[in-house]
């Protein structure tokens, strides 16, 4: 019974943290609308990604500023936008943050393959260092960065010579460090 209570408190603490977190560029947010006809719900209910300008683009009302807001504040903004545009008279919006979006996954030939918590200033080399650094068999010349459906290969040794070449990461990026054959 005690284990169950500890688990329940942990889950609710995580949910509360995400509910109060400030939304950032690149964050996916799940939007649910109620108080409107079912066919209209199907038009609006979706997962939206905050664009580079800090907005999400919604049906009927176009762009709504999301960056810098807590999910509950964004929900109120969207409800107000639908009301003021006279699209819906009494919409209720629920915003759910996707918790996996705030991590970078680092795997392969590193000392501690893991999900690394994302920070705004995180670079490729910083994420690898956060995962314990390269192991003794890492091929530092062919490190892969997977972003969405894109894959790019980097020679990370160059980043040590010229740190300005180090790649800035985004939430959800995946890094794969291959093993060297020599």
C-alpha positions in Angstrom: 0.0 0.0 0.0 2.8 2.4 0.9 4.5 1.7 -2.5 1.2 2.6 -4.3 0.9 5.9 -2.4 4.6 6.8 -3.3 4.0 6.0 -6.9 0.8 8.0 -7.0 2.4 11.0 -5.4 5.3 10.8 -7.9 3.0 10.7 -10.9 0.9 13.6 -9.7 4.1 15.7 -9.0 5.3 15.1 -12.5 1.9 15.9 -14.0 1.8 19.1 -11.9 5.3 20.1 -13.0 4.4 19.7 -16.7 1.1 21.5 -16.1 3.0 24.5 -14.7 5.9 24.4 -17.1 6.5 27.3 -19.5 6.0 26.3 -23.1 8.9 26.8 -25.5 9.6 26.7 -29.2 9.5 23.1 -30.5 7.3 21.8 -27.7 4.5 19.6 -29.0 1.2 20.2 -27.1 -1.9 18.1 -27.3 -5.1 20.2 -27.6 -8.6 18.9 -26.8 -11.7 21.0 -27.2 -15.1 20.4 -25.7 -18.4 22.4 -25.5 -18.6 22.3 -29.3 -20.3 19.9 -31.8 -18.5 16.5 -32.2 -17.6 17.1 -35.9 -16.0 20.4 -34.8 -14.0 18.6 -32.1 -12.5 16.4 -34.7 -11.3 19.5 -36.6 -9.5 21.0 -33.6 -8.4 18.1 -31.4 -4.8 17.4 -32.4 -1.1 17.7 -31.4 0.4 21.0 -32.4 4.1 22.0 -32.3 5.1 25.5 -31.2 6.8 27.1 -34.3 10.0 29.2 -34.4 8.0 32.4 -33.8 6.5 30.9 -30.6 3.0 30.3 -32.1 0.7 27.4 -32.8 -1.5 27.5 -35.9 -5.1 26.5 -35.1 -8.2 25.9 -37.3 -10.4 28.9 -37.9 -8.3 31.4 -35.8 -4.8 30.9 -37.2 -1.8 31.7 -35.0 -2.0 32.0 -31.2 1.1 32.9 -29.1 2.1 29.9 -27.0 5.8 30.4 -26.1 6.3 31.6 -22.5 2.8 30.6 -21.3 1.9 27.8 -19.0 -0.5 25.2 -20.5 -3.4 26.5 -18.5 -2.8 30.1 -19.7 -2.5 28.9 -23.3 -5.9 27.2 -22.9 -7.5 30.4 -21.7 -5.9 32.4 -24.6 -7.3 29.9 -27.2 -10.8 29.9 -25.6 -10.8 33.7 -25.7 -9.6 33.7 -29.3 -12.4 31.4 -30.4 -15.0 33.5 -28.5 -13.8 36.8 -29.8 -13.7 35.5 -33.4 -17.3 34.3 -32.8 -16.4 30.8 -33.9 -17.5 29.1 -30.7 -19.6 30.6 -27.9 -18.5 28.3 -25.0 -15.4 26.3 -25.8 -13.4 24.5 -23.2 -9.8 23.8 -24.1 -7.5 21.3 -22.4 -3.7 21.5 -23.1 -1.5 18.5 -22.3 2.3 18.8 -22.6 4.1 15.9 -24.1 6.7 15.0 -21.4 9.0 13.2 -23.8 9.7 16.5 -25.7 12.0 17.9 -23.1 14.7 15.3 -23.5 17.5 14.4 -25.8 18.3 10.7 -26.2 22.0 9.7 -26.4 22.9 6.2 -27.3 25.6 4.0 -28.7 29.3 4.2 -27.7 28.9 6.5 -24.7 29.6 5.6 -21.1 26.0 6.0 -19.9 23.4 5.8 -22.8 20.4 7.8 -21.5 17.7 10.4 -21.9 19.4 13.7 -21.0 17.1 16.5 -19.8 17.1 19.3 -22.5 18.3 22.8 -21.8 18.1 25.8 -24.1 21.8 26.0 -24.6 22.4 22.3 -25.1 24.8 21.3 -27.9 25.7 17.9 -29.4 28.9 17.7 -27.5 27.3 18.8 -24.2 24.6 16.1 -24.6 27.3 13.4 -25.1 29.2 14.7 -22.1 26.0 14.6 -20.0 25.7 10.9 -21.0 29.2 10.2 -19.5 31.2 11.1 -22.6 32.5 8.8 -25.3 33.6 5.3 -24.3 36.9 3.9 -25.4 35.5 2.4 -28.6 33.6 5.5 -29.9 33.9 6.7 -33.4 33.9 10.4 -32.9 34.1 11.1 -36.7 30.7 9.6 -37.5 28.3 10.8 -34.7 24.7 10.8 -36.0 22.1 13.4 -35.1 18.5 12.3 -35.8 15.9 15.1 -35.8 12.5 14.0 -36.9 13.0 12.2 -40.2 16.4 13.8 -40.8 19.8 12.3 -40.1 23.1 14.2 -40.2 26.6 12.9 -39.5 29.2 15.0 -37.6 32.9 14.8 -36.8 32.7 15.8 -33.2 36.5 16.2 -33.0 36.1 19.5 -35.0 33.9 20.9 -32.2 36.7 20.8 -29.7 39.0 22.7 -32.1 36.2 25.2 -33.0 33.4 25.2 -30.5 31.3 27.5 -32.7 30.7 24.5 -35.0 29.0 22.6 -32.2 25.4 21.9 -33.2 22.6 23.4 -31.0 20.1 20.7 -30.1 16.3 20.7 -29.9 14.0 18.8 -27.6 13.4 15.3 -28.9 16.7 15.0 -30.8 18.4 11.6 -30.8 22.2 11.1 -30.9 23.8 7.9 -31.9 27.6 7.3 -31.4 28.8 4.4 -33.4 31.7 2.1 -32.4 35.0 2.4 -34.2 36.3 -0.6 -36.1 39.9 0.2 -35.1 
